[in-house]
Amino acid sequence: MKKVLVLEDESSIRSFVVINLKRSGYEPIEAATGEQAYEQVRLNPDIKVAILDIMLPDTDGFEVCRRLRAADPKMGIIMLTARTQEMDKVTGLMTGADDYVTKPFSPAELTARIDALYRRVGGGDEEETGELVRGPFKLNTRNRTLEKNGERIKLTQVEYSIIRLFMDNTGKALSREEILNNVWGKDYFGELKIVDVNIRRLRIKIEDDATNPTYITTVWGYGYKWGY
């Protein structure tokens, strides 16, 4: 059974999410506080996706996201919030979340996001054993890891998918729509800005100077290009 952590302090919302996850074939692991979430992850190390509410009684979802991401770079994380401010969305993504869903949401939307994320963190059917080398970078396509000048760079599964897409298309300008469709899927419900925020997060990790990128360059009014 595919386990999903559901961190939500409002019991009615949590029950709603849990019921729909069970109907979709998932095993929800419930938590109402940040401390409960950490304990549940400790007891269930096979959790691959976490749904995190931002407003919590003992902490906030951003801090939970940071700690879960530090402990497991490959875990899929979706932020769940009633807020609609752009800064909250960006903050969630920059702290390590892969996606966000704004309340109120439909069960179909949330399930589709989880399905897509679970496919990525599960690695799909990819059984490759090769490596892609571009400039100082080496991408191992079997264990889904990235090295720069021999040093490991921790990537989320979304970040890995973006890097893989770029390396497979070296020198080609990719539109935001192409990146969104290839990484998040054509049935993704979200917004294009998720591409920009993930690119910003990637640049911080891989560029010598994130404010003056040389590897992932911007194609103004269109998208991005991998230059090596």
C-alpha positions as CSV (number, residue, x, y, z in Angstrom):
1,M,0.0,0.0,0.0
2,K,1.3,3.5,-0.9
3,K,1.6,5.6,2.2
4,V,0.9,9.3,2.3
5,L,1.4,11.5,5.3
6,V,-1.5,13.9,5.9
7,L,-0.6,16.7,8.3
8,E,-3.6,18.8,8.9
9,D,-4.8,20.1,12.3
10,E,-8.4,20.6,11.3
11,S,-10.0,17.2,11.8
12,S,-12.8,17.7,9.3
13,I,-10.4,18.6,6.5
14,R,-8.1,15.8,7.5
15,S,-10.9,13.3,7.5
16,F,-12.0,14.5,4.1
17,V,-8.5,14.0,2.6
18,V,-8.1,10.6,4.3
19,I,-11.4,9.3,3.0
20,N,-10.6,10.3,-0.6
21,L,-7.0,8.9,-0.4
22,K,-8.4,5.6,0.8
23,R,-10.8,5.5,-2.1
24,S,-7.9,6.1,-4.5
25,G,-5.9,3.2,-3.1
26,Y,-3.5,5.0,-0.7
27,E,-2.8,4.4,2.9
28,P,-3.1,7.8,4.7
29,I,-0.9,8.3,7.8
30,E,-2.5,11.0,9.9
31,A,-0.9,13.8,12.0
32,A,-2.4,16.9,13.6
33,T,0.9,18.6,14.7
34,G,4.4,18.9,13.5
35,E,5.7,16.7,16.3
36,Q,3.2,14.0,15.3
37,A,4.3,14.3,11.7
38,Y,8.0,13.7,12.6
39,E,7.0,10.7,14.8
40,Q,4.8,9.2,12.0
41,V,7.7,9.5,9.5
42,R,10.0,7.8,12.0
43,L,7.5,5.0,12.4
44,N,6.7,4.8,8.7
45,P,10.0,5.2,6.8
46,D,8.3,4.0,3.6
47,I,6.2,7.2,3.4
48,K,7.0,8.7,0.0
49,V,4.6,11.6,-0.2
50,A,3.6,14.1,2.4
51,I,0.7,16.6,2.4
52,L,1.5,19.5,4.8
53,D,-0.9,22.2,6.0
54,I,0.8,25.5,6.6
55,M,-1.0,26.7,9.7
56,L,-0.3,24.3,12.6
57,P,-0.7,24.7,16.4
58,D,2.9,23.9,17.3
59,T,4.9,25.1,14.2
60,D,4.2,25.9,10.6
61,G,4.2,23.7,7.5
62,F,7.3,25.5,6.1
63,E,9.4,24.3,9.0
64,V,8.0,20.8,8.8
65,C,8.9,20.9,5.0
66,R,12.4,22.0,5.7
67,R,13.0,19.2,8.2
68,L,11.4,16.5,6.1
69,R,13.3,17.6,3.1
70,A,16.6,17.7,5.0
71,A,16.0,14.1,6.2
72,D,14.8,12.8,2.8
73,P,15.5,14.7,-0.4
74,K,13.5,12.3,-2.4
75,M,10.2,12.5,-0.5
76,G,7.4,14.2,-2.4
77,I,5.9,17.2,-0.6
78,I,2.7,19.1,-1.3
79,M,1.8,22.2,0.7
80,L,-1.9,22.5,1.6
81,T,-3.0,26.0,2.5
82,A,-6.0,28.4,2.6
83,R,-3.7,31.3,1.8
84,T,-3.6,32.7,-1.7
85,Q,-0.8,35.2,-1.4
86,E,2.0,34.6,-3.9
87,M,4.6,34.8,-1.2
88,D,3.2,31.8,0.6
89,K,3.3,29.7,-2.6
90,V,6.9,30.8,-3.3
91,T,8.0,30.2,0.3
92,G,6.6,26.7,0.3
93,L,8.4,25.8,-2.9
94,M,11.7,27.4,-1.9
95,T,11.7,25.5,1.4
96,G,11.6,22.3,-0.6
97,A,8.0,21.5,-1.5
98,D,7.3,20.0,-4.9
99,D,3.8,21.4,-5.3
100,Y,1.0,23.3,-3.5
101,V,-2.8,23.0,-3.4
102,T,-4.9,25.9,-2.2
103,K,-8.1,25.4,-0.2
104,P,-10.8,24.8,-1.1
105,F,-9.8,22.0,-3.5
106,S,-11.5,19.1,-5.2
107,P,-10.7,15.5,-4.3
108,A,-9.9,14.9,-8.0
109,E,-7.4,17.7,-8.1
110,L,-5.6,16.6,-4.9
111,T,-5.5,13.0,-6.0
112,A,-4.2,13.9,-9.4
113,R,-1.3,15.9,-7.8
114,I,-0.5,13.0,-5.5
115,D,-0.6,10.4,-8.3
116,A,1.8,12.5,-10.4
117,L,4.2,13.1,-7.5
118,Y,4.1,9.4,-6.5
119,R,5.0,8.4,-10.0
120,R,8.1,10.7,-9.8
121,V,9.3,9.6,-6.4
122,G,8.7,6.0,-7.3
123,G,11.0,6.4,-10.2
124,G,8.4,5.1,-12.7
125,D,9.6,2.3,-14.9
126,E,13.1,3.8,-15.4
127,E,15.7,1.0,-15.2
128,E,18.6,2.8,-16.9
129,T,22.1,2.3,-15.7
130,G,23.9,5.1,-17.6
131,E,25.2,8.5,-16.8
132,L,24.8,11.9,-18.4
133,V,27.8,14.1,-18.3
134,R,27.5,17.8,-19.1
135,G,30.4,20.1,-18.2
136,P,31.2,19.7,-14.5
137,F,28.0,17.7,-13.9
138,K,27.4,14.0,-13.9
139,L,23.8,12.7,-13.6
140,N,23.4,9.1,-12.6
141,T,20.1,8.0,-14.3
142,R,19.8,4.8,-12.2
143,N,20.0,6.1,-8.7
144,R,18.8,9.6,-9.8
145,T,21.7,11.5,-8.3
146,L,23.7,14.6,-9.5
147,E,27.4,15.4,-8.9
148,K,29.2,18.7,-9.6
149,N,33.0,18.4,-9.8
150,G,32.6,15.1,-8.0
151,E,30.5,16.5,-5.1
152,R,27.0,15.2,-4.6
153,I,24.2,17.8,-4.9
154,K,21.0,16.8,-3.1
155,L,18.0,17.0,-5.4
156,T,14.3,16.6,-4.9
157,Q,12.6,14.3,-7.5
158,V,11.1,17.3,-9.3
159,E,14.6,18.9,-9.5
160,Y,16.0,15.6,-10.8
161,S,13.3,15.5,-13.5
162,I,14.1,19.1,-14.5
163,I,17.8,18.5,-14.7
164,R,17.3,15.3,-16.7
165,L,15.1,17.1,-19.1
166,F,17.7,19.9,-19.6
167,M,20.5,17.4,-20.1
168,D,18.6,15.5,-22.6
169,N,18.0,18.7,-24.5
170,T,21.3,20.5,-24.2
171,G,21.4,23.8,-26.0
172,K,17.7,23.7,-26.8
173,A,15.4,26.4,-25.5
174,L,12.5,24.8,-23.6
175,S,9.3,26.8,-23.0
176,R,7.8,26.9,-19.5
177,E,4.9,24.9,-20.9
178,E,7.2,22.2,-22.2
179,I,9.0,21.9,-18.8
180,L,5.6,21.8,-17.0
181,N,4.2,19.1,-19.3
182,N,7.3,17.0,-19.1
183,V,8.0,17.2,-15.4
184,W,4.5,17.7,-13.8
185,G,2.5,16.0,-16.5
186,K,0.0,17.2,-19.1
187,D,-2.9,16.8,-16.7
188,Y,-1.3,19.0,-14.1
189,F,-3.8,21.5,-12.6
190,G,-1.3,24.1,-11.4
191,E,0.3,27.3,-12.6
192,L,3.4,28.0,-14.7
193,K,5.0,29.9,-11.8
194,I,5.9,26.6,-10.3
195,V,8.4,26.1,-13.1
196,D,10.1,29.5,-12.3
197,V,10.3,28.8,-8.6
198,N,11.9,25.4,-9.1
199,I,14.4,26.8,-11.6
200,R,15.3,29.5,-9.0
201,R,15.7,26.7,-6.4
202,L,17.9,24.7,-8.7
203,R,20.1,27.6,-9.6
204,I,20.9,28.1,-5.9
205,K,22.0,24.5,-5.7
206,I,24.0,24.2,-8.9
207,E,25.2,27.6,-10.1
208,D,28.5,29.2,-9.0
209,D,26.5,32.5,-8.8
210,A,22.7,32.0,-8.8
211,T,22.2,35.7,-9.7
212,N,24.3,35.3,-12.8
213,P,23.6,31.8,-14.0
214,T,25.7,30.1,-16.6
215,Y,24.2,26.6,-16.7
216,I,20.5,27.2,-16.6
217,T,20.0,30.4,-18.6
218,T,16.8,32.4,-19.2
219,V,15.3,32.7,-22.7
220,W,13.4,35.9,-22.1
221,G,9.7,35.7,-22.8
222,Y,9.9,32.0,-23.5
223,G,11.6,29.7,-21.0
224,Y,15.0,28.3,-20.1
225,K,18.0,26.6,-21.7
226,W,20.7,24.3,-20.4
227,G,24.0,25.6,-21.7
228,Y,26.4,22.7,-21.0
